Amino acid sequence: MLDASSPFASFQAPPGPASLIDLAARRLRQAIVSCELAPGDFVNEASLSERFGLGRAGVRVALTALAAAGFIARHARQGWRIAPVGGALAEAVLDARRRLEPSLAEARLSAADGAALRQLCEMAASAEGRPEHAALAVARAADRQIRNRLAAHAGPIAARWLDDVWDHADRITRSLDLAGHSIAGAAWAPAIEALVARDRSAAASAIRGEIERFAVAVARGLMATEARRSKPLMRSARRRRGKKGGAMTASASGSSHLQEKQR
């Protein structure tokens, strides 16, 4: 019998149930974080299974896990709703970041860690502000790689919490990108240099400063997005009032004309 683990084996075993569930969880999470599944939209198991080519069982388990992480919520007779992006989510994300991220100042970076993080900072800085869509994607990817490398120095539970919080933060950032209100990428260089120098106080201060910069940028972006959404509603309301006023004027004019004829 051929040993499937042999380097001479010409085939790979098909993915098992556990790996298929993991695949579904990763794919749906990615779709939510990237806003491929839009905030506030309703979805169901059947449509997701067909759209992403995933098994129904895997989708069901993935949706339950995503609900536990706050990315979706189940609604009776309506399916699952992708969590909206708004002020409530932003406040929750900022609260979590303020509690968790300063602990990254305790990370003890090796020389290799420092070199890799500096390179990522340079990559993000070179892409920042350029108009091409690809440049924005590079900056966002480099920023997340920096965070992931820092989280690798936290404990496994803290790293998992940070992963959830950062996915929520990335979803906010992505929704603002799509709305035309992109926010500047994180400036990690001061925190990285402080960590390399083993200056925990300076590192914690730099991390807190970056969180507050993000808070201000997100607040402005959300307000601008909301203002843009409300403008068509205001114009529509003015049109309706104008039509109603015109109809009333015409009606009054017709009534007056009728009274003149009766006299």
Short mmCIF file of the C-alpha atoms (twelve columns), coordinates in Angstrom:
data_MODEL
# 
_entry.id   MODEL 
# 
loop_
_atom_site.group_PDB 
_atom_site.id 
_atom_site.type_symbol 
_atom_site.label_atom_id 
_atom_site.label_alt_id 
_atom_site.label_comp_id 
_atom_site.label_asym_id 
_atom_site.label_seq_id 
_atom_site.Cartn_x 
_atom_site.Cartn_y 
_atom_site.Cartn_z 
_atom_site.pdbx_PDB_model_num 
ATOM 1   C CA . MET A 1   0.000   0.000  0.000   1 
ATOM 2   C CA . LEU A 2   1.386   3.405  -0.990  1 
ATOM 3   C CA . ASP A 3   2.364   5.608  1.940   1 
ATOM 4   C CA . ALA A 4   0.591   8.936  1.485   1 
ATOM 5   C CA . SER A 5   3.309   10.657 3.503   1 
ATOM 6   C CA . SER A 6   6.040   9.428  1.175   1 
ATOM 7   C CA . PRO A 7   7.781   12.095 -0.912  1 
ATOM 8   C CA . PHE A 8   7.143   9.830  -3.902  1 
ATOM 9   C CA . ALA A 9   3.384   9.947  -3.435  1 
ATOM 10  C CA . SER A 10  1.777   11.697 -6.401  1 
ATOM 11  C CA . PHE A 11  -1.445  12.703 -4.697  1 
ATOM 12  C CA . GLN A 12  -2.691  14.482 -1.622  1 
ATOM 13  C CA . ALA A 13  -5.567  13.295 0.473   1 
ATOM 14  C CA . PRO A 14  -8.717  15.416 0.118   1 
ATOM 15  C CA . PRO A 15  -9.361  17.818 2.964   1 
ATOM 16  C CA . GLY A 16  -11.193 16.280 5.895   1 
ATOM 17  C CA . PRO A 17  -14.249 17.653 7.692   1 
ATOM 18  C CA . ALA A 18  -12.215 19.675 10.194  1 
ATOM 19  C CA . SER A 19  -10.130 21.362 7.485   1 
ATOM 20  C CA . LEU A 20  -13.256 22.117 5.430   1 
ATOM 21  C CA . ILE A 21  -14.832 23.820 8.443   1 
ATOM 22  C CA . ASP A 22  -11.628 25.816 8.984   1 
ATOM 23  C CA . LEU A 23  -11.643 26.765 5.302   1 
ATOM 24  C CA . ALA A 24  -15.237 27.996 5.546   1 
ATOM 25  C CA . ALA A 25  -14.475 29.979 8.702   1 
ATOM 26  C CA . ARG A 26  -11.427 31.664 7.153   1 
ATOM 27  C CA . ARG A 27  -13.167 32.452 3.864   1 
ATOM 28  C CA . LEU A 28  -16.291 33.934 5.413   1 
ATOM 29  C CA . ARG A 29  -14.292 35.921 7.950   1 
ATOM 30  C CA . GLN A 30  -12.148 37.334 5.148   1 
ATOM 31  C CA . ALA A 31  -15.279 38.240 3.179   1 
ATOM 32  C CA . ILE A 32  -16.714 40.115 6.164   1 
ATOM 33  C CA . VAL A 33  -13.498 41.945 7.098   1 
ATOM 34  C CA . SER A 34  -12.909 43.010 3.481   1 
ATOM 35  C CA . CYS A 35  -16.576 44.110 3.182   1 
ATOM 36  C CA . GLU A 36  -17.083 41.673 0.314   1 
ATOM 37  C CA . LEU A 37  -20.106 40.851 2.462   1 
ATOM 38  C CA . ALA A 38  -21.347 44.379 3.067   1 
ATOM 39  C CA . PRO A 39  -22.046 45.676 6.590   1 
ATOM 40  C CA . GLY A 40  -25.731 45.449 7.442   1 
ATOM 41  C CA . ASP A 41  -26.571 42.925 4.704   1 
ATOM 42  C CA . PHE A 42  -28.610 39.793 5.416   1 
ATOM 43  C CA . VAL A 43  -27.259 36.410 4.303   1 
ATOM 44  C CA . ASN A 44  -28.220 32.763 4.726   1 
ATOM 45  C CA . GLU A 45  -26.441 29.428 4.726   1 
ATOM 46  C CA . ALA A 46  -27.649 28.380 1.278   1 
ATOM 47  C CA . SER A 47  -26.595 31.587 -0.496  1 
ATOM 48  C CA . LEU A 48  -23.189 31.636 1.203   1 
ATOM 49  C CA . SER A 49  -22.581 27.985 0.395   1 
ATOM 50  C CA . GLU A 50  -23.360 28.574 -3.280  1 
ATOM 51  C CA . ARG A 51  -21.524 31.896 -3.566  1 
ATOM 52  C CA . PHE A 52  -18.253 30.726 -2.015  1 
ATOM 53  C CA . GLY A 53  -18.365 27.053 -2.960  1 
ATOM 54  C CA . LEU A 54  -18.458 25.884 0.649   1 
ATOM 55  C CA . GLY A 55  -20.277 23.011 2.305   1 
ATOM 56  C CA . ARG A 56  -23.441 23.815 4.233   1 
ATOM 57  C CA . ALA A 57  -22.135 22.164 7.418   1 
ATOM 58  C CA . GLY A 58  -18.935 24.215 7.316   1 
ATOM 59  C CA . VAL A 59  -20.882 27.414 6.681   1 
ATOM 60  C CA . ARG A 60  -23.192 26.687 9.618   1 
ATOM 61  C CA . VAL A 61  -20.300 26.160 12.039  1 
ATOM 62  C CA . ALA A 62  -18.440 29.200 10.661  1 
ATOM 63  C CA . LEU A 63  -21.467 31.458 11.107  1 
ATOM 64  C CA . THR A 64  -21.830 30.378 14.722  1 
ATOM 65  C CA . ALA A 65  -18.154 31.178 15.375  1 
ATOM 66  C CA . LEU A 66  -18.415 34.536 13.602  1 
ATOM 67  C CA . ALA A 67  -21.465 35.409 15.681  1 
ATOM 68  C CA . ALA A 68  -19.524 34.648 18.866  1 
ATOM 69  C CA . ALA A 69  -16.805 37.054 17.668  1 
ATOM 70  C CA . GLY A 70  -19.353 39.803 16.961  1 
ATOM 71  C CA . PHE A 71  -19.117 39.869 13.169  1 
ATOM 72  C CA . ILE A 72  -22.687 38.750 12.507  1 
ATOM 73  C CA . ALA A 73  -25.943 38.221 14.383  1 
ATOM 74  C CA . ARG A 74  -28.790 35.806 13.810  1 
ATOM 75  C CA . HIS A 75  -32.253 37.214 13.124  1 
ATOM 76  C CA . ALA A 76  -35.357 35.063 13.275  1 
ATOM 77  C CA . ARG A 77  -36.884 34.394 9.827   1 
ATOM 78  C CA . GLN A 78  -34.352 36.734 8.187   1 
ATOM 79  C CA . GLY A 79  -31.130 34.753 8.374   1 
ATOM 80  C CA . TRP A 80  -27.845 36.262 9.497   1 
ATOM 81  C CA . ARG A 81  -27.053 39.962 9.436   1 
ATOM 82  C CA . ILE A 82  -23.517 41.244 8.896   1 
ATOM 83  C CA . ALA A 83  -22.748 43.603 11.783  1 
ATOM 84  C CA . PRO A 84  -23.206 47.241 10.715  1 
ATOM 85  C CA . VAL A 85  -20.233 49.593 10.771  1 
ATOM 86  C CA . GLY A 86  -20.979 52.703 12.806  1 
ATOM 87  C CA . GLY A 87  -20.312 54.588 15.997  1 
ATOM 88  C CA . ALA A 88  -21.222 51.717 18.320  1 
ATOM 89  C CA . LEU A 89  -18.738 49.351 16.681  1 
ATOM 90  C CA . ALA A 90  -16.028 52.029 16.588  1 
ATOM 91  C CA . GLU A 91  -16.451 52.734 20.314  1 
ATOM 92  C CA . ALA A 92  -16.239 49.030 21.170  1 
ATOM 93  C CA . VAL A 93  -13.126 48.553 19.028  1 
ATOM 94  C CA . LEU A 94  -11.401 51.598 20.519  1 
ATOM 95  C CA . ASP A 95  -12.200 50.455 24.058  1 
ATOM 96  C CA . ALA A 96  -10.668 47.050 23.331  1 
ATOM 97  C CA . ARG A 97  -7.595  48.530 21.651  1 
ATOM 98  C CA . ARG A 98  -6.972  50.879 24.574  1 
ATOM 99  C CA . ARG A 99  -7.113  47.943 26.968  1 
ATOM 100 C CA . LEU A 100 -5.068  45.429 24.983  1 
ATOM 101 C CA . GLU A 101 -2.515  47.116 22.750  1 
ATOM 102 C CA . PRO A 102 -0.405  48.954 25.359  1 
ATOM 103 C CA . SER A 103 0.650   45.514 26.626  1 
ATOM 104 C CA . LEU A 104 2.570   45.099 23.352  1 
ATOM 105 C CA . ALA A 105 5.124   47.501 24.821  1 
ATOM 106 C CA . GLU A 106 6.348   44.509 26.860  1 
ATOM 107 C CA . ALA A 107 7.508   42.698 23.710  1 
ATOM 108 C CA . ARG A 108 11.210  41.868 23.623  1 
ATOM 109 C CA . LEU A 109 12.242  42.077 19.994  1 
ATOM 110 C CA . SER A 110 15.236  40.283 18.562  1 
ATOM 111 C CA . ALA A 111 17.524  41.967 16.041  1 
ATOM 112 C CA . ALA A 112 15.779  39.998 13.285  1 
ATOM 113 C CA . ASP A 113 12.364  41.124 14.554  1 
ATOM 114 C CA . GLY A 114 13.485  44.744 14.578  1 
ATOM 115 C CA . ALA A 115 14.878  44.523 11.041  1 
ATOM 116 C CA . ALA A 116 11.715  42.894 9.683   1 
ATOM 117 C CA . LEU A 117 9.448   45.426 11.391  1 
ATOM 118 C CA . ARG A 118 11.510  48.364 10.143  1 
ATOM 119 C CA . GLN A 119 11.283  47.000 6.608   1 
ATOM 120 C CA . LEU A 120 7.497   46.723 6.914   1 
ATOM 121 C CA . CYS A 121 7.314   50.297 8.238   1 
ATOM 122 C CA . GLU A 122 9.301   51.500 5.225   1 
ATOM 123 C CA . MET A 123 7.032   49.546 2.879   1 
ATOM 124 C CA . ALA A 124 3.910   51.078 4.431   1 
ATOM 125 C CA . ALA A 125 5.406   54.588 4.357   1 
ATOM 126 C CA . SER A 126 6.420   54.300 0.691   1 
ATOM 127 C CA . ALA A 127 2.883   53.263 -0.290  1 
ATOM 128 C CA . GLU A 128 1.084   55.787 1.930   1 
ATOM 129 C CA . GLY A 129 -0.587  58.661 0.114   1 
ATOM 130 C CA . ARG A 130 -0.138  57.262 -3.387  1 
ATOM 131 C CA . PRO A 131 -3.340  57.332 -5.458  1 
ATOM 132 C CA . GLU A 132 -3.116  53.816 -6.893  1 
ATOM 133 C CA . HIS A 133 -5.474  51.237 -5.424  1 
ATOM 134 C CA . ALA A 134 -2.593  48.745 -5.264  1 
ATOM 135 C CA . ALA A 135 -0.545  51.152 -3.123  1 
ATOM 136 C CA . LEU A 136 -3.356  51.417 -0.574  1 
ATOM 137 C CA . ALA A 137 -3.599  47.617 -0.463  1 
ATOM 138 C CA . VAL A 138 0.166   47.360 0.133   1 
ATOM 139 C CA . ALA A 139 0.023   49.907 2.965   1 
ATOM 140 C CA . ARG A 140 -2.903  48.127 4.635   1 
ATOM 141 C CA . ALA A 141 -1.230  44.713 4.296   1 
ATOM 142 C CA . ALA A 142 2.078   45.973 5.728   1 
ATOM 143 C CA . ASP A 143 0.264   47.576 8.665   1 
ATOM 144 C CA . ARG A 144 -1.475  44.296 9.503   1 
ATOM 145 C CA . GLN A 145 1.769   42.327 9.215   1 
ATOM 146 C CA . ILE A 146 3.378   44.704 11.716  1 
ATOM 147 C CA . ARG A 147 0.541   44.130 14.173  1 
ATOM 148 C CA . ASN A 148 0.627   40.366 13.666  1 
ATOM 149 C CA . ARG A 149 4.374   40.266 14.326  1 
ATOM 150 C CA . LEU A 150 3.920   42.246 17.528  1 
ATOM 151 C CA . ALA A 151 1.022   40.034 18.635  1 
ATOM 152 C CA . ALA A 152 3.252   36.986 18.195  1 
ATOM 153 C CA . HIS A 153 5.119   38.203 21.297  1 
ATOM 154 C CA . ALA A 154 1.919   38.242 23.368  1 
ATOM 155 C CA . GLY A 155 0.439   35.156 24.978  1 
ATOM 156 C CA . PRO A 156 -1.802  32.925 22.834  1 
ATOM 157 C CA . ILE A 157 -5.038  34.151 24.428  1 
ATOM 158 C CA . ALA A 158 -4.072  37.832 24.153  1 
ATOM 159 C CA . ALA A 159 -2.983  37.248 20.548  1 
ATOM 160 C CA . ARG A 160 -6.384  35.757 19.742  1 
ATOM 161 C CA . TRP A 161 -8.178  38.710 21.339  1 
ATOM 162 C CA . LEU A 162 -6.001  41.133 19.392  1 
ATOM 163 C CA . ASP A 163 -6.719  39.269 16.162  1 
ATOM 164 C CA . ASP A 164 -10.472 39.707 16.701  1 
ATOM 165 C CA . VAL A 165 -10.144 43.385 17.624  1 
ATOM 166 C CA . TRP A 166 -7.874  44.135 14.675  1 
ATOM 167 C CA . ASP A 167 -10.202 42.351 12.255  1 
ATOM 168 C CA . HIS A 168 -13.034 44.588 13.473  1 
ATOM 169 C CA . ALA A 169 -10.762 47.645 13.123  1 
ATOM 170 C CA . ASP A 170 -9.735  46.576 9.622   1 
ATOM 171 C CA . ARG A 171 -13.399 46.199 8.664   1 
ATOM 172 C CA . ILE A 172 -14.062 49.783 9.775   1 
ATOM 173 C CA . THR A 173 -11.045 50.984 7.796   1 
ATOM 174 C CA . ARG A 174 -12.105 49.022 4.720   1 
ATOM 175 C CA . SER A 175 -15.672 50.359 4.841   1 
ATOM 176 C CA . LEU A 176 -14.299 53.917 4.958   1 
ATOM 177 C CA . ASP A 177 -11.989 53.134 2.029   1 
ATOM 178 C CA . LEU A 178 -14.979 51.960 -0.008  1 
ATOM 179 C CA . ALA A 179 -16.979 55.048 1.008   1 
ATOM 180 C CA . GLY A 180 -14.218 57.320 -0.296  1 
ATOM 181 C CA . HIS A 181 -13.025 58.446 3.137   1 
ATOM 182 C CA . SER A 182 -9.757  56.541 3.509   1 
ATOM 183 C CA . ILE A 183 -7.818  57.177 6.693   1 
ATOM 184 C CA . ALA A 184 -4.043  57.383 6.888   1 
ATOM 185 C CA . GLY A 185 -2.183  54.236 7.821   1 
ATOM 186 C CA . ALA A 186 -0.701  53.708 11.252  1 
ATOM 187 C CA . ALA A 187 2.661   55.292 12.048  1 
ATOM 188 C CA . TRP A 188 4.336   52.343 13.773  1 
ATOM 189 C CA . ALA A 189 7.944   53.522 13.401  1 
ATOM 190 C CA . PRO A 190 8.163   55.371 16.779  1 
ATOM 191 C CA . ALA A 191 6.781   52.360 18.658  1 
ATOM 192 C CA . ILE A 192 9.104   49.967 16.816  1 
ATOM 193 C CA . GLU A 193 12.185  52.076 17.541  1 
ATOM 194 C CA . ALA A 194 11.204  52.292 21.216  1 
ATOM 195 C CA . LEU A 195 10.728  48.519 21.369  1 
ATOM 196 C CA . VAL A 196 14.110  47.908 19.740  1 
ATOM 197 C CA . ALA A 197 15.668  50.254 22.324  1 
ATOM 198 C CA . ARG A 198 13.796  48.380 25.118  1 
ATOM 199 C CA . ASP A 199 12.125  51.643 26.171  1 
ATOM 200 C CA . ARG A 200 8.781   50.282 27.345  1 
ATOM 201 C CA . SER A 201 7.402   53.626 28.464  1 
ATOM 202 C CA . ALA A 202 8.076   55.276 25.106  1 
ATOM 203 C CA . ALA A 203 6.685   52.259 23.263  1 
ATOM 204 C CA . ALA A 204 3.451   52.293 25.288  1 
ATOM 205 C CA . SER A 205 3.109   56.044 24.747  1 
ATOM 206 C CA . ALA A 206 3.587   55.663 20.982  1 
ATOM 207 C CA . ILE A 207 1.022   52.855 20.832  1 
ATOM 208 C CA . ARG A 208 -1.536  54.899 22.777  1 
ATOM 209 C CA . GLY A 209 -0.906  57.876 20.508  1 
ATOM 210 C CA . GLU A 210 -1.553  55.736 17.437  1 
ATOM 211 C CA . ILE A 211 -4.835  54.475 18.909  1 
ATOM 212 C CA . GLU A 212 -6.035  58.046 19.525  1 
ATOM 213 C CA . ARG A 213 -5.017  59.097 16.005  1 
ATOM 214 C CA . PHE A 214 -7.114  56.203 14.693  1 
ATOM 215 C CA . ALA A 215 -10.038 57.276 16.903  1 
ATOM 216 C CA . VAL A 216 -10.060 60.816 15.496  1 
ATOM 217 C CA . ALA A 217 -9.682  59.626 11.888  1 
ATOM 218 C CA . VAL A 218 -12.499 57.085 12.213  1 
ATOM 219 C CA . ALA A 219 -14.843 59.623 13.838  1 
ATOM 220 C CA . ARG A 220 -14.262 62.061 10.974  1 
ATOM 221 C CA . GLY A 221 -14.692 59.347 8.366   1 
ATOM 222 C CA . LEU A 222 -17.931 58.052 9.860   1 
ATOM 223 C CA . MET A 223 -19.370 61.572 10.132  1 
ATOM 224 C CA . ALA A 224 -18.457 62.325 6.515   1 
ATOM 225 C CA . THR A 225 -20.005 59.044 5.380   1 
ATOM 226 C CA . GLU A 226 -23.207 59.718 7.316   1 
ATOM 227 C CA . ALA A 227 -23.415 63.264 5.924   1 
ATOM 228 C CA . ARG A 228 -23.124 61.939 2.384   1 
ATOM 229 C CA . ARG A 229 -25.888 59.394 3.019   1 
ATOM 230 C CA . SER A 230 -28.245 62.006 4.468   1 
ATOM 231 C CA . LYS A 231 -27.953 64.464 1.535   1 
ATOM 232 C CA . PRO A 232 -30.063 62.444 -0.948  1 
ATOM 233 C CA . LEU A 233 -32.707 61.979 1.754   1 
ATOM 234 C CA . MET A 234 -32.820 65.730 2.393   1 
ATOM 235 C CA . ARG A 235 -33.094 66.506 -1.332  1 
ATOM 236 C CA . SER A 236 -35.843 63.919 -1.712  1 
ATOM 237 C CA . ALA A 237 -37.764 65.402 1.221   1 
ATOM 238 C CA . ARG A 238 -37.473 68.898 -0.288  1 
ATOM 239 C CA . ARG A 239 -38.778 67.611 -3.623  1 
ATOM 240 C CA . ARG A 240 -41.750 65.975 -1.931  1 
ATOM 241 C CA . ARG A 241 -42.532 69.172 -0.037  1 
ATOM 242 C CA . GLY A 242 -42.212 71.178 -3.260  1 
ATOM 243 C CA . LYS A 243 -44.546 68.850 -5.152  1 
ATOM 244 C CA . LYS A 244 -47.052 68.882 -2.303  1 
ATOM 245 C CA . GLY A 245 -46.943 72.691 -2.137  1 
ATOM 246 C CA . GLY A 246 -47.389 72.950 -5.893  1 
ATOM 247 C CA . ALA A 247 -50.353 70.576 -5.825  1 
ATOM 248 C CA . MET A 248 -51.972 72.544 -3.009  1 
ATOM 249 C CA . THR A 249 -51.468 75.823 -4.927  1 
ATOM 250 C CA . ALA A 250 -52.941 74.318 -8.068  1 
ATOM 251 C CA . SER A 251 -55.879 72.939 -6.085  1 
ATOM 252 C CA . ALA A 252 -56.507 76.301 -4.433  1 
ATOM 253 C CA . SER A 253 -56.288 78.060 -7.796  1 
ATOM 254 C CA . GLY A 254 -58.754 75.624 -9.334  1 
ATOM 255 C CA . SER A 255 -61.161 76.030 -6.432  1 
ATOM 256 C CA . SER A 256 -60.985 79.832 -6.715  1 
ATOM 257 C CA . HIS A 257 -61.625 79.638 -10.452 1 
ATOM 258 C CA . LEU A 258 -64.661 77.404 -9.873  1 
ATOM 259 C CA . GLN A 259 -66.080 79.850 -7.331  1 
ATOM 260 C CA . GLU A 260 -65.694 82.717 -9.831  1 
ATOM 261 C CA . LYS A 261 -67.677 80.779 -12.445 1 
ATOM 262 C CA . GLN A 262 -70.438 79.951 -9.973  1 
ATOM 263 C CA . ARG A 263 -70.882 83.658 -9.213  1 
# 
